[in-house]
Amino acid sequence: MFNFSKSQKEVASKLIKSLYRILVEKDASLIEINPLIVTKTNQIICLDAKMTFDDNAVFRRPEILKLRDLNEE
């Protein structure tokens, strides 16, 4: 269990809800955040993330194709 302060719990809660919303609304099949850190000023920050989306749902979410980075594939 994380030992977060009240404000950190609020940020973490918003982050988790946002990740869930992306999974559902944008047909994401994977969201990986690594690392997720707590800074010296006690802020929670995602330093790197990777997302994949359901190829069969691209017709519903054409805006996702604009985010594609072929250099990372």
All heavy atoms as a GROMACS GRO file, in nm:
protein
  595
    1MET      N    1   0.084  -0.118   0.000
    1MET     CA    2   0.000   0.000   0.000
    1MET      C    3   0.089   0.124   0.000
    1MET      O    4   0.192   0.129   0.066
    1MET     CB    5  -0.088  -0.004   0.124
    1MET     CG    6  -0.196   0.097   0.125
    1MET     SD    7  -0.314   0.056  -0.003
    1MET     CE    8  -0.432   0.179   0.019
    2PHE      N    9   0.047   0.224  -0.075
    2PHE     CA   10   0.123   0.348  -0.081
    2PHE      C   11   0.096   0.433   0.042
    2PHE      O   12  -0.015   0.437   0.093
    2PHE     CB   13   0.084   0.428  -0.205
    2PHE     CG   14   0.118   0.358  -0.333
    2PHE    CD1   15   0.018   0.302  -0.411
    2PHE    CD2   16   0.249   0.346  -0.375
    2PHE    CE1   17   0.048   0.237  -0.529
    2PHE    CE2   18   0.281   0.282  -0.492
    2PHE     CZ   19   0.180   0.227  -0.570
    3ASN      N   20   0.196   0.501   0.085
    3ASN     CA   21   0.184   0.590   0.200
    3ASN      C   22   0.174   0.734   0.148
    3ASN      O   23   0.263   0.815   0.168
    3ASN     CB   24   0.303   0.572   0.293
    3ASN     CG   25   0.284   0.642   0.424
    3ASN    OD1   26   0.171   0.675   0.462
    3ASN    ND2   27   0.392   0.665   0.495
    4PHE      N   28   0.064   0.763   0.078
    4PHE     CA   29   0.044   0.895   0.018
    4PHE      C   30  -0.022   0.991   0.115
    4PHE      O   31  -0.103   0.951   0.198
    4PHE     CB   32  -0.046   0.886  -0.105
    4PHE     CG   33   0.020   0.828  -0.228
    4PHE    CD1   34  -0.058   0.776  -0.329
    4PHE    CD2   35   0.157   0.826  -0.244
    4PHE    CE1   36  -0.001   0.723  -0.443
    4PHE    CE2   37   0.216   0.775  -0.358
    4PHE     CZ   38   0.137   0.723  -0.458
    5SER      N   39   0.011   1.119   0.098
    5SER     CA   40  -0.058   1.224   0.171
    5SER      C   41  -0.198   1.240   0.110
    5SER      O   42  -0.228   1.183   0.005
    5SER     CB   43   0.019   1.356   0.160
    5SER     OG   44   0.014   1.402   0.026
    6LYS      N   45  -0.279   1.323   0.173
    6LYS     CA   46  -0.414   1.345   0.122
    6LYS      C   47  -0.411   1.402  -0.020
    6LYS      O   48  -0.485   1.357  -0.109
    6LYS     CB   49  -0.491   1.439   0.215
    6LYS     CG   50  -0.634   1.462   0.172
    6LYS     CD   51  -0.709   1.553   0.267
    6LYS     CE   52  -0.850   1.575   0.215
    6LYS     NZ   53  -0.926   1.663   0.302
    7SER      N   54  -0.325   1.501  -0.043
    7SER     CA   55  -0.317   1.562  -0.178
    7SER      C   56  -0.263   1.462  -0.280
    7SER      O   57  -0.309   1.460  -0.395
    7SER     CB   58  -0.234   1.690  -0.175
    7SER     OG   59  -0.101   1.662  -0.142
    8GLN      N   60  -0.169   1.378  -0.241
    8GLN     CA   61  -0.117   1.277  -0.332
    8GLN      C   62  -0.225   1.174  -0.366
    8GLN      O   63  -0.234   1.128  -0.479
    8GLN     CB   64   0.005   1.207  -0.272
    8GLN     CG   65   0.128   1.293  -0.267
    8GLN     CD   66   0.240   1.228  -0.188
    8GLN    OE1   67   0.216   1.162  -0.089
    8GLN    NE2   68   0.362   1.249  -0.234
    9LYS      N   69  -0.307   1.140  -0.268
    9LYS     CA   70  -0.417   1.046  -0.293
    9LYS      C   71  -0.516   1.104  -0.393
    9LYS      O   72  -0.568   1.032  -0.479
    9LYS     CB   73  -0.489   1.011  -0.163
    9LYS     CG   74  -0.409   0.919  -0.074
    9LYS     CD   75  -0.483   0.890   0.055
    9LYS     CE   76  -0.396   0.809   0.149
    9LYS     NZ   77  -0.460   0.786   0.279
   10GLU      N   78  -0.541   1.234  -0.384
   10GLU     CA   79  -0.631   1.300  -0.479
   10GLU      C   80  -0.574   1.294  -0.620
   10GLU      O   81  -0.645   1.265  -0.716
   10GLU     CB   82  -0.658   1.444  -0.437
   10GLU     CG   83  -0.742   1.456  -0.311
   10GLU     CD   84  -0.754   1.598  -0.260
   10GLU    OE1   85  -0.710   1.692  -0.330
   10GLU    OE2   86  -0.808   1.614  -0.149
   11VAL      N   87  -0.445   1.322  -0.634
   11VAL     CA   88  -0.379   1.318  -0.765
   11VAL      C   89  -0.381   1.174  -0.819
   11VAL      O   90  -0.414   1.151  -0.936
   11VAL     CB   91  -0.234   1.371  -0.757
   11VAL    CG1   92  -0.157   1.344  -0.884
   11VAL    CG2   93  -0.235   1.520  -0.725
   12ALA      N   94  -0.347   1.078  -0.735
   12ALA     CA   95  -0.346   0.938  -0.777
   12ALA      C   96  -0.485   0.892  -0.818
   12ALA      O   97  -0.501   0.820  -0.918
   12ALA     CB   98  -0.290   0.850  -0.665
   13SER      N   99  -0.585   0.936  -0.746
   13SER     CA  100  -0.723   0.900  -0.778
   13SER      C  101  -0.762   0.956  -0.915
   13SER      O  102  -0.822   0.886  -0.998
   13SER     CB  103  -0.818   0.952  -0.670
   13SER     OG  104  -0.951   0.928  -0.704
   14LYS      N  105  -0.728   1.082  -0.940
   14LYS     CA  106  -0.758   1.144  -1.071
   14LYS      C  107  -0.684   1.071  -1.183
   14LYS      O  108  -0.738   1.050  -1.291
   14LYS     CB  109  -0.719   1.292  -1.070
   14LYS     CG  110  -0.812   1.378  -0.990
   14LYS     CD  111  -0.767   1.523  -0.992
   14LYS     CE  112  -0.853   1.608  -0.901
   14LYS     NZ  113  -0.810   1.748  -0.898
   15LEU      N  114  -0.560   1.032  -1.157
   15LEU     CA  115  -0.481   0.961  -1.256
   15LEU      C  116  -0.545   0.827  -1.291
   15LEU      O  117  -0.563   0.793  -1.408
   15LEU     CB  118  -0.338   0.940  -1.205
   15LEU     CG  119  -0.248   0.854  -1.292
   15LEU    CD1  120  -0.225   0.918  -1.428
   15LEU    CD2  121  -0.117   0.828  -1.221
   16ILE      N  122  -0.583   0.752  -1.190
   16ILE     CA  123  -0.644   0.620  -1.212
   16ILE      C  124  -0.777   0.634  -1.285
   16ILE      O  125  -0.806   0.558  -1.379
   16ILE     CB  126  -0.660   0.546  -1.079
   16ILE    CG1  127  -0.521   0.508  -1.025
   16ILE    CG2  128  -0.747   0.421  -1.094
   16ILE    CD1  129  -0.519   0.463  -0.881
   17LYS      N  130  -0.857   0.732  -1.247
   17LYS     CA  131  -0.984   0.755  -1.317
   17LYS      C  132  -0.961   0.795  -1.462
   17LYS      O  133  -1.034   0.752  -1.552
   17LYS     CB  134  -1.067   0.861  -1.244
   17LYS     CG  135  -1.123   0.812  -1.112
   17LYS     CD  136  -1.195   0.922  -1.038
   17LYS     CE  137  -1.242   0.873  -0.902
   17LYS     NZ  138  -1.304   0.980  -0.823
   18SER      N  139  -0.860   0.876  -1.487
   18SER     CA  140  -0.828   0.917  -1.624
   18SER      C  141  -0.780   0.798  -1.708
   18SER      O  142  -0.818   0.785  -1.824
   18SER     CB  143  -0.720   1.025  -1.624
   18SER     OG  144  -0.768   1.142  -1.563
   19LEU      N  145  -0.700   0.713  -1.649
   19LEU     CA  146  -0.654   0.594  -1.720
   19LEU      C  147  -0.772   0.503  -1.756
   19LEU      O  148  -0.780   0.451  -1.867
   19LEU     CB  149  -0.552   0.517  -1.636
   19LEU     CG  150  -0.419   0.588  -1.612
   19LEU    CD1  151  -0.336   0.511  -1.512
   19LEU    CD2  152  -0.344   0.608  -1.741
   20TYR      N  153  -0.862   0.486  -1.663
   20TYR     CA  154  -0.981   0.404  -1.689
   20TYR      C  155  -1.065   0.466  -1.802
   20TYR      O  156  -1.112   0.395  -1.891
   20TYR     CB  157  -1.064   0.389  -1.562
   20TYR     CG  158  -1.190   0.310  -1.585
   20TYR    CD1  159  -1.186   0.172  -1.596
   20TYR    CD2  160  -1.313   0.373  -1.600
   20TYR    CE1  161  -1.301   0.098  -1.619
   20TYR    CE2  162  -1.429   0.300  -1.623
   20TYR     CZ  163  -1.421   0.163  -1.633
   20TYR     OH  164  -1.535   0.092  -1.657
   21ARG      N  165  -1.080   0.597  -1.797
   21ARG     CA  166  -1.159   0.665  -1.900
   21ARG      C  167  -1.096   0.645  -2.039
   21ARG      O  168  -1.166   0.621  -2.138
   21ARG     CB  169  -1.171   0.814  -1.868
   21ARG     CG  170  -1.277   0.884  -1.953
   21ARG     CD  171  -1.296   1.030  -1.917
   21ARG     NE  172  -1.186   1.109  -1.972
   21ARG     CZ  173  -1.096   1.176  -1.900
   21ARG    NH1  174  -1.104   1.178  -1.769
   21ARG    NH2  175  -1.001   1.243  -1.957
   22ILE      N  176  -0.963   0.651  -2.048
   22ILE     CA  177  -0.895   0.627  -2.175
   22ILE      C  178  -0.920   0.484  -2.222
   22ILE      O  179  -0.947   0.460  -2.340
   22ILE     CB  180  -0.744   0.656  -2.163
   22ILE    CG1  181  -0.719   0.804  -2.142
   22ILE    CG2  182  -0.669   0.606  -2.288
   22ILE    CD1  183  -0.577   0.838  -2.103
   23LEU      N  184  -0.910   0.389  -2.130
   23LEU     CA  185  -0.934   0.249  -2.167
   23LEU      C  186  -1.072   0.231  -2.227
   23LEU      O  187  -1.090   0.166  -2.330
   23LEU     CB  188  -0.918   0.158  -2.045
   23LEU     CG  189  -0.776   0.130  -1.999
   23LEU    CD1  190  -0.775   0.069  -1.860
   23LEU    CD2  191  -0.705   0.039  -2.098
   24VAL      N  192  -1.172   0.290  -2.165
   24VAL     CA  193  -1.310   0.271  -2.207
   24VAL      C  194  -1.347   0.357  -2.328
   24VAL      O  195  -1.400   0.307  -2.427
   24VAL     CB  196  -1.406   0.300  -2.089
   24VAL    CG1  197  -1.550   0.296  -2.134
   24VAL    CG2  198  -1.383   0.199  -1.977
   25GLU      N  199  -1.318   0.485  -2.322
   25GLU     CA  200  -1.364   0.577  -2.426
   25GLU      C  201  -1.281   0.573  -2.554
   25GLU      O  202  -1.332   0.605  -2.660
   25GLU     CB  203  -1.364   0.721  -2.372
   25GLU     CG  204  -1.467   0.744  -2.263
   25GLU     CD  205  -1.464   0.885  -2.208
   25GLU    OE1  206  -1.393   0.972  -2.263
   25GLU    OE2  207  -1.533   0.909  -2.107
   26LYS      N  208  -1.156   0.537  -2.543
   26LYS     CA  209  -1.067   0.539  -2.660
   26LYS      C  210  -1.027   0.399  -2.704
   26LYS      O  211  -0.939   0.383  -2.789
   26LYS     CB  212  -0.941   0.621  -2.631
   26LYS     CG  213  -0.969   0.765  -2.594
   26LYS     CD  214  -1.032   0.840  -2.711
   26LYS     CE  215  -1.053   0.986  -2.677
   26LYS     NZ  216  -1.113   1.060  -2.785
   27ASP      N  217  -1.088   0.297  -2.649
   27ASP     CA  218  -1.060   0.158  -2.687
   27ASP      C  219  -0.913   0.120  -2.668
   27ASP      O  220  -0.856   0.048  -2.750
   27ASP     CB  221  -1.103   0.131  -2.832
   27ASP     CG  222  -1.252   0.144  -2.849
   27ASP    OD1  223  -1.326   0.078  -2.775
   27ASP    OD2  224  -1.295   0.221  -2.937
   28ALA      N  225  -0.852   0.168  -2.562
   28ALA     CA  226  -0.714   0.129  -2.532
   28ALA      C  227  -0.714  -0.016  -2.483
   28ALA      O  228  -0.805  -0.060  -2.415
   28ALA     CB  229  -0.655   0.221  -2.425
   29SER      N  230  -0.610  -0.087  -2.520
   29SER     CA  231  -0.598  -0.225  -2.473
   29SER      C  232  -0.486  -0.238  -2.369
   29SER      O  233  -0.481  -0.336  -2.296
   29SER     CB  234  -0.574  -0.320  -2.589
   29SER     OG  235  -0.462  -0.281  -2.665
   30LEU      N  236  -0.398  -0.138  -2.363
   30LEU     CA  237  -0.290  -0.140  -2.265
   30LEU      C  238  -0.246   0.002  -2.236
   30LEU      O  239  -0.231   0.083  -2.329
   30LEU     CB  240  -0.169  -0.218  -2.320
   30LEU     CG  241  -0.040  -0.206  -2.240
   30LEU    CD1  242  -0.038  -0.310  -2.130
   30LEU    CD2  243   0.080  -0.222  -2.329
   31ILE      N  244  -0.226   0.032  -2.110
   31ILE     CA  245  -0.163   0.158  -2.069
   31ILE      C  246  -0.058   0.120  -1.966
   31ILE      O  247  -0.090   0.063  -1.863
   31ILE     CB  248  -0.262   0.258  -2.009
   31ILE    CG1  249  -0.372   0.293  -2.109
   31ILE    CG2  250  -0.188   0.384  -1.964
   31ILE    CD1  251  -0.480   0.383  -2.052
   32GLU      N  252   0.066   0.152  -1.998
   32GLU     CA  253   0.176   0.120  -1.908
   32GLU      C  254   0.246   0.248  -1.868
   32GLU      O  255   0.288   0.326  -1.953
   32GLU     CB  256   0.275   0.028  -1.981
   32GLU     CG  257   0.400  -0.002  -1.904
   32GLU     CD  258   0.501  -0.081  -1.988
   32GLU    OE1  259   0.459  -0.166  -2.067
   32GLU    OE2  260   0.621  -0.054  -1.972
   33ILE      N  261   0.258   0.272  -1.740
   33ILE     CA  262   0.331   0.387  -1.688
   33ILE      C  263   0.451   0.333  -1.611
   33ILE      O  264   0.435   0.257  -1.515
   33ILE     CB  265   0.245   0.474  -1.595
   33ILE    CG1  266   0.127   0.532  -1.673
   33ILE    CG2  267   0.329   0.584  -1.531
   33ILE    CD1  268   0.029   0.606  -1.586
   34ASN      N  269   0.568   0.371  -1.657
   34ASN     CA  270   0.689   0.323  -1.590
   34ASN      C  271   0.803   0.419  -1.624
   34ASN      O  272   0.843   0.426  -1.740
   34ASN     CB  273   0.721   0.182  -1.638
   34ASN     CG  274   0.834   0.121  -1.560
   34ASN    OD1  275   0.872   0.169  -1.456
   34ASN    ND2  276   0.888   0.014  -1.612
   35PRO      N  277   0.851   0.492  -1.528
   35PRO     CA  278   0.815   0.495  -1.388
   35PRO      C  279   0.712   0.603  -1.353
   35PRO      O  280   0.699   0.702  -1.423
   35PRO     CB  281   0.946   0.527  -1.319
   35PRO     CG  282   1.020   0.612  -1.416
   35PRO     CD  283   0.978   0.563  -1.553
   36LEU      N  284   0.644   0.578  -1.248
   36LEU     CA  285   0.556   0.675  -1.182
   36LEU      C  286   0.631   0.712  -1.055
   36LEU      O  287   0.662   0.625  -0.974
   36LEU     CB  288   0.420   0.613  -1.150
   36LEU     CG  289   0.320   0.701  -1.076
   36LEU    CD1  290   0.270   0.812  -1.167
   36LEU    CD2  291   0.203   0.617  -1.026
   37ILE      N  292   0.662   0.840  -1.039
   37ILE     CA  293   0.750   0.878  -0.927
   37ILE      C  294   0.683   0.980  -0.835
   37ILE      O  295   0.585   1.044  -0.872
   37ILE     CB  296   0.884   0.936  -0.977
   37ILE    CG1  297   0.861   1.070  -1.048
   37ILE    CG2  298   0.958   0.838  -1.065
   37ILE    CD1  299   0.986   1.154  -1.061
   38VAL      N  300   0.740   0.992  -0.718
   38VAL     CA  301   0.708   1.100  -0.625
   38VAL      C  302   0.835   1.185  -0.616
   38VAL      O  303   0.942   1.136  -0.582
   38VAL     CB  304   0.670   1.046  -0.485
   38VAL    CG1  305   0.645   1.161  -0.389
   38VAL    CG2  306   0.550   0.953  -0.493
   39THR      N  307   0.821   1.312  -0.652
   39THR     CA  308   0.936   1.402  -0.656
   39THR      C  309   0.977   1.446  -0.515
   39THR      O  310   0.906   1.419  -0.417
   39THR     CB  311   0.905   1.528  -0.740
   39THR    OG1  312   0.805   1.604  -0.671
   39THR    CG2  313   0.860   1.491  -0.880
   40LYS      N  314   1.086   1.519  -0.508
   40LYS     CA  315   1.131   1.573  -0.379
   40LYS      C  316   1.031   1.672  -0.321
   40LYS      O  317   1.028   1.694  -0.200
   40LYS     CB  318   1.268   1.641  -0.395
   40LYS     CG  319   1.379   1.543  -0.422
   40LYS     CD  320   1.512   1.614  -0.437
   40LYS     CE  321   1.621   1.515  -0.468
   40LYS     NZ  322   1.752   1.579  -0.485
   41THR      N  323   0.948   1.731  -0.409
   41THR     CA  324   0.843   1.824  -0.363
   41THR      C  325   0.709   1.752  -0.344
   41THR      O  326   0.606   1.816  -0.334
   41THR     CB  327   0.827   1.941  -0.461
   41THR    OG1  328   0.793   1.890  -0.590
   41THR    CG2  329   0.954   2.026  -0.466
   42ASN      N  330   0.715   1.618  -0.342
   42ASN     CA  331   0.600   1.531  -0.316
   42ASN      C  332   0.491   1.534  -0.423
   42ASN      O  333   0.375   1.507  -0.395
   42ASN     CB  334   0.539   1.560  -0.178
   42ASN     CG  335   0.633   1.519  -0.067
   42ASN    OD1  336   0.694   1.414  -0.074
   42ASN    ND2  337   0.647   1.602   0.034
   43GLN      N  338   0.530   1.568  -0.545
   43GLN     CA  339   0.436   1.561  -0.656
   43GLN      C  340   0.445   1.422  -0.720
   43GLN      O  341   0.552   1.363  -0.728
   43GLN     CB  342   0.468   1.666  -0.761
   43GLN     CG  343   0.446   1.807  -0.715
   43GLN     CD  344   0.480   1.907  -0.823
   43GLN    OE1  345   0.586   1.900  -0.884
   43GLN    NE2  346   0.389   1.998  -0.848
   44ILE      N  347   0.331   1.373  -0.769
   44ILE     CA  348   0.328   1.246  -0.841
   44ILE      C  349   0.336   1.277  -0.989
   44ILE      O  350   0.258   1.356  -1.042
   44ILE     CB  351   0.199   1.169  -0.809
   44ILE    CG1  352   0.195   1.134  -0.660
   44ILE    CG2  353   0.187   1.044  -0.894
   44ILE    CD1  354   0.066   1.071  -0.615
   45ILE      N  355   0.433   1.215  -1.057
   45ILE     CA  356   0.456   1.243  -1.198
   45ILE      C  357   0.480   1.112  -1.274
   45ILE      O  358   0.553   1.025  -1.229
   45ILE     CB  359   0.579   1.335  -1.217
   45ILE    CG1  360   0.555   1.469  -1.149
   45ILE    CG2  361   0.611   1.355  -1.365
   45ILE    CD1  362   0.672   1.564  -1.156
   46CYS      N  363   0.416   1.104  -1.391
   46CYS     CA  364   0.442   0.993  -1.484
   46CYS      C  365   0.559   1.035  -1.572
   46CYS      O  366   0.549   1.133  -1.644
   46CYS     CB  367   0.322   0.967  -1.573
   46CYS     SG  368   0.169   0.934  -1.486
   47LEU      N  369   0.669   0.963  -1.565
   47LEU     CA  370   0.786   1.001  -1.646
   47LEU      C  371   0.780   0.941  -1.786
   47LEU      O  372   0.835   0.998  -1.879
   47LEU     CB  373   0.915   0.957  -1.577
   47LEU     CG  374   0.951   1.030  -1.449
   47LEU    CD1  375   1.086   0.984  -1.398
   47LEU    CD2  376   0.953   1.180  -1.470
   48ASP      N  377   0.717   0.826  -1.801
   48ASP     CA  378   0.709   0.764  -1.931
   48ASP      C  379   0.582   0.680  -1.936
   48ASP      O  380   0.539   0.626  -1.834
   48ASP     CB  381   0.832   0.675  -1.955
   48ASP     CG  382   0.844   0.629  -2.099
   48ASP    OD1  383   0.789   0.695  -2.189
   48ASP    OD2  384   0.909   0.525  -2.122
   49ALA      N  385   0.525   0.670  -2.054
   49ALA     CA  386   0.403   0.590  -2.069
   49ALA      C  387   0.398   0.530  -2.208
   49ALA      O  388   0.458   0.582  -2.303
   49ALA     CB  389   0.280   0.677  -2.047
   50LYS      N  390   0.329   0.418  -2.216
   50LYS     CA  391   0.309   0.349  -2.343
   50LYS      C  392   0.163   0.309  -2.350
   50LYS      O  393   0.107   0.260  -2.250
   50LYS     CB  394   0.399   0.226  -2.348
   50LYS     CG  395   0.379   0.136  -2.466
   50LYS     CD  396   0.478   0.021  -2.454
   50LYS     CE  397   0.424  -0.103  -2.519
   50LYS     NZ  398   0.516  -0.215  -2.507
   51MET      N  399   0.100   0.331  -2.465
   51MET     CA  400  -0.040   0.294  -2.482
   51MET      C  401  -0.056   0.217  -2.612
   51MET      O  402   0.009   0.250  -2.712
   51MET     CB  403  -0.130   0.416  -2.488
   51MET     CG  404  -0.135   0.495  -2.363
   51MET     SD  405  -0.253   0.630  -2.385
   51MET     CE  406  -0.198   0.741  -2.257
   52THR      N  407  -0.142   0.118  -2.610
   52THR     CA  408  -0.181   0.050  -2.733
   52THR      C  409  -0.333   0.052  -2.740
   52THR      O  410  -0.402   0.055  -2.637
   52THR     CB  411  -0.129  -0.094  -2.740
   52THR    OG1  412  -0.177  -0.167  -2.627
   52THR    CG2  413   0.022  -0.099  -2.742
   53PHE      N  414  -0.381   0.051  -2.864
   53PHE     CA  415  -0.525   0.061  -2.886
   53PHE      C  416  -0.572  -0.056  -2.971
   53PHE      O  417  -0.496  -0.111  -3.051
   53PHE     CB  418  -0.557   0.194  -2.955
   53PHE     CG  419  -0.521   0.312  -2.871
   53PHE    CD1  420  -0.394   0.369  -2.880
   53PHE    CD2  421  -0.611   0.367  -2.782
   53PHE    CE1  422  -0.358   0.477  -2.801
   53PHE    CE2  423  -0.576   0.475  -2.702
   53PHE     CZ  424  -0.450   0.530  -2.712
   54ASP      N  425  -0.696  -0.091  -2.954
   54ASP     CA  426  -0.756  -0.200  -3.028
   54ASP      C  427  -0.759  -0.166  -3.177
   54ASP      O  428  -0.825  -0.071  -3.218
   54ASP     CB  429  -0.898  -0.224  -2.976
   54ASP     CG  430  -0.967  -0.341  -3.042
   54ASP    OD1  431  -0.913  -0.397  -3.139
   54ASP    OD2  432  -1.077  -0.376  -2.996
   55ASP      N  433  -0.684  -0.242  -3.257
   55ASP     CA  434  -0.679  -0.216  -3.402
   55ASP      C  435  -0.816  -0.224  -3.467
   55ASP      O  436  -0.843  -0.156  -3.565
   55ASP     CB  437  -0.586  -0.317  -3.471
   55ASP     CG  438  -0.441  -0.298  -3.433
   55ASP    OD1  439  -0.405  -0.186  -3.392
   55ASP    OD2  440  -0.364  -0.395  -3.444
   56ASN      N  441  -0.903  -0.307  -3.413
   56ASN     CA  442  -1.036  -0.324  -3.471
   56ASN      C  443  -1.129  -0.207  -3.440
   56ASN      O  444  -1.239  -0.200  -3.494
   56ASN     CB  445  -1.100  -0.454  -3.421
   56ASN     CG  446  -1.023  -0.574  -3.471
   56ASN    OD1  447  -0.984  -0.580  -3.586
   56ASN    ND2  448  -1.000  -0.669  -3.382
   57ALA      N  449  -1.086  -0.118  -3.352
   57ALA     CA  450  -1.170  -0.005  -3.314
   57ALA      C  451  -1.121   0.128  -3.371
   57ALA      O  452  -1.180   0.232  -3.343
   57ALA     CB  453  -1.177   0.005  -3.162
   58VAL      N  454  -1.018   0.124  -3.452
   58VAL     CA  455  -0.960   0.248  -3.507
   58VAL      C  456  -1.063   0.326  -3.588
   58VAL      O  457  -1.063   0.449  -3.587
   58VAL     CB  458  -0.834   0.217  -3.590
   58VAL    CG1  459  -0.786   0.340  -3.665
   58VAL    CG2  460  -0.724   0.166  -3.498
   59PHE      N  461  -1.153   0.257  -3.653
   59PHE     CA  462  -1.254   0.328  -3.732
   59PHE      C  463  -1.342   0.417  -3.644
   59PHE      O  464  -1.394   0.518  -3.690
   59PHE     CB  465  -1.343   0.229  -3.811
   59PHE     CG  466  -1.440   0.152  -3.727
   59PHE    CD1  467  -1.571   0.196  -3.714
   59PHE    CD2  468  -1.402   0.036  -3.661
   59PHE    CE1  469  -1.662   0.126  -3.636
   59PHE    CE2  470  -1.492  -0.036  -3.584
   59PHE     CZ  471  -1.623   0.009  -3.572
   60ARG      N  472  -1.356   0.380  -3.516
   60ARG     CA  473  -1.434   0.463  -3.422
   60ARG      C  474  -1.350   0.576  -3.364
   60ARG      O  475  -1.404   0.674  -3.312
   60ARG     CB  476  -1.487   0.377  -3.306
   60ARG     CG  477  -1.599   0.287  -3.343
   60ARG     CD  478  -1.667   0.231  -3.217
   60ARG     NE  479  -1.575   0.162  -3.130
   60ARG     CZ  480  -1.566   0.030  -3.117
   60ARG    NH1  481  -1.641  -0.049  -3.190
   60ARG    NH2  482  -1.481  -0.026  -3.032
   61ARG      N  483  -1.220   0.562  -3.366
   61ARG     CA  484  -1.130   0.657  -3.301
   61ARG      C  485  -1.018   0.700  -3.397
   61ARG      O  486  -0.900   0.679  -3.371
   61ARG     CB  487  -1.066   0.593  -3.177
   61ARG     CG  488  -1.160   0.526  -3.083
   61ARG     CD  489  -1.239   0.626  -3.001
   61ARG     NE  490  -1.327   0.553  -2.911
   61ARG     CZ  491  -1.458   0.563  -2.914
   61ARG    NH1  492  -1.516   0.643  -2.998
   61ARG    NH2  493  -1.532   0.495  -2.831
   62PRO      N  494  -1.051   0.765  -3.508
   62PRO     CA  495  -0.946   0.802  -3.606
   62PRO      C  496  -0.844   0.900  -3.548
   62PRO      O  497  -0.730   0.905  -3.595
   62PRO     CB  498  -1.024   0.865  -3.721
   62PRO     CG  499  -1.156   0.904  -3.663
   62PRO     CD  500  -1.184   0.808  -3.552
   63GLU      N  501  -0.880   0.973  -3.444
   63GLU     CA  502  -0.785   1.068  -3.383
   63GLU      C  503  -0.666   0.996  -3.320
   63GLU      O  504  -0.558   1.055  -3.303
   63GLU     CB  505  -0.856   1.156  -3.279
   63GLU     CG  506  -0.901   1.085  -3.153
   63GLU     CD  507  -1.036   1.015  -3.160
   63GLU    OE1  508  -1.093   1.001  -3.270
   63GLU    OE2  509  -1.084   0.973  -3.055
   64ILE      N  510  -0.682   0.869  -3.288
   64ILE     CA  511  -0.574   0.792  -3.228
   64ILE      C  512  -0.458   0.776  -3.327
   64ILE      O  513  -0.342   0.775  -3.288
   64ILE     CB  514  -0.626   0.654  -3.181
   64ILE    CG1  515  -0.731   0.671  -3.072
   64ILE    CG2  516  -0.513   0.564  -3.135
   64ILE    CD1  517  -0.686   0.744  -2.949
   65LEU      N  518  -0.489   0.763  -3.454
   65LEU     CA  519  -0.384   0.745  -3.555
   65LEU      C  520  -0.288   0.863  -3.560
   65LEU      O  521  -0.170   0.846  -3.592
   65LEU     CB  522  -0.446   0.721  -3.692
   65LEU     CG  523  -0.521   0.590  -3.708
   65LEU    CD1  524  -0.584   0.582  -3.848
   65LEU    CD2  525  -0.430   0.471  -3.685
   66LYS      N  526  -0.334   0.982  -3.525
   66LYS     CA  527  -0.248   1.100  -3.523
   66LYS      C  528  -0.140   1.091  -3.415
   66LYS      O  529  -0.038   1.157  -3.422
   66LYS     CB  530  -0.331   1.226  -3.502
   66LYS     CG  531  -0.425   1.256  -3.616
   66LYS     CD  532  -0.509   1.377  -3.586
   66LYS     CE  533  -0.615   1.396  -3.694
   66LYS     NZ  534  -0.709   1.501  -3.660
   67LEU      N  535  -0.164   1.010  -3.314
   67LEU     CA  536  -0.070   0.996  -3.204
   67LEU      C  537   0.038   0.891  -3.230
   67LEU      O  538   0.132   0.879  -3.153
   67LEU     CB  539  -0.146   0.956  -3.076
   67LEU     CG  540  -0.255   1.052  -3.029
   67LEU    CD1  541  -0.332   0.992  -2.913
   67LEU    CD2  542  -0.195   1.186  -2.992
   68ARG      N  543   0.023   0.816  -3.337
   68ARG     CA  544   0.114   0.706  -3.366
   68ARG      C  545   0.256   0.756  -3.390
   68ARG      O  546   0.279   0.852  -3.462
   68ARG     CB  547   0.066   0.632  -3.490
   68ARG     CG  548   0.140   0.505  -3.515
   68ARG     CD  549   0.074   0.428  -3.625
   68ARG     NE  550   0.139   0.298  -3.640
   68ARG     CZ  551   0.105   0.211  -3.731
   68ARG    NH1  552   0.005   0.237  -3.814
   68ARG    NH2  553   0.169   0.096  -3.739
   69ASP      N  554   0.353   0.691  -3.326
   69ASP     CA  555   0.495   0.724  -3.340
   69ASP      C  556   0.565   0.603  -3.400
   69ASP      O  557   0.598   0.508  -3.330
   69ASP     CB  558   0.555   0.760  -3.204
   69ASP     CG  559   0.699   0.807  -3.214
   69ASP    OD1  560   0.759   0.798  -3.322
   69ASP    OD2  561   0.751   0.854  -3.111
   70LEU      N  562   0.586   0.607  -3.530
   70LEU     CA  563   0.647   0.494  -3.600
   70LEU      C  564   0.791   0.469  -3.554
   70LEU      O  565   0.841   0.358  -3.568
   70LEU     CB  566   0.641   0.516  -3.751
   70LEU     CG  567   0.500   0.519  -3.810
   70LEU    CD1  568   0.503   0.557  -3.957
   70LEU    CD2  569   0.428   0.387  -3.789
   71ASN      N  570   0.857   0.571  -3.500
   71ASN     CA  571   0.994   0.552  -3.450
   71ASN      C  572   0.998   0.462  -3.327
   71ASN      O  573   1.103   0.408  -3.294
   71ASN     CB  574   1.057   0.686  -3.416
   71ASN     CG  575   1.079   0.772  -3.538
   71ASN    OD1  576   1.114   0.720  -3.644
   71ASN    ND2  577   1.058   0.900  -3.525
   72GLU      N  578   0.887   0.448  -3.258
   72GLU     CA  579   0.880   0.367  -3.138
   72GLU      C  580   0.832   0.224  -3.165
   72GLU      O  581   0.827   0.144  -3.075
   72GLU     CB  582   0.789   0.432  -3.034
   72GLU     CG  583   0.843   0.561  -2.979
   72GLU     CD  584   0.969   0.544  -2.898
   72GLU    OE1  585   0.982   0.441  -2.827
   72GLU    OE2  586   1.055   0.632  -2.906
   73GLU      N  587   0.797   0.196  -3.288
   73GLU     CA  588   0.746   0.062  -3.321
   73GLU      C  589   0.857  -0.028  -3.370
   73GLU      O  590   0.951   0.011  -3.427
   73GLU     CB  591   0.634   0.071  -3.425
   73GLU     CG  592   0.512   0.139  -3.369
   73GLU     CD  593   0.396   0.138  -3.467
   73GLU    OE1  594   0.394   0.056  -3.560
   73GLU    OE2  595   0.307   0.220  -3.448
   0.00000   0.00000   0.00000
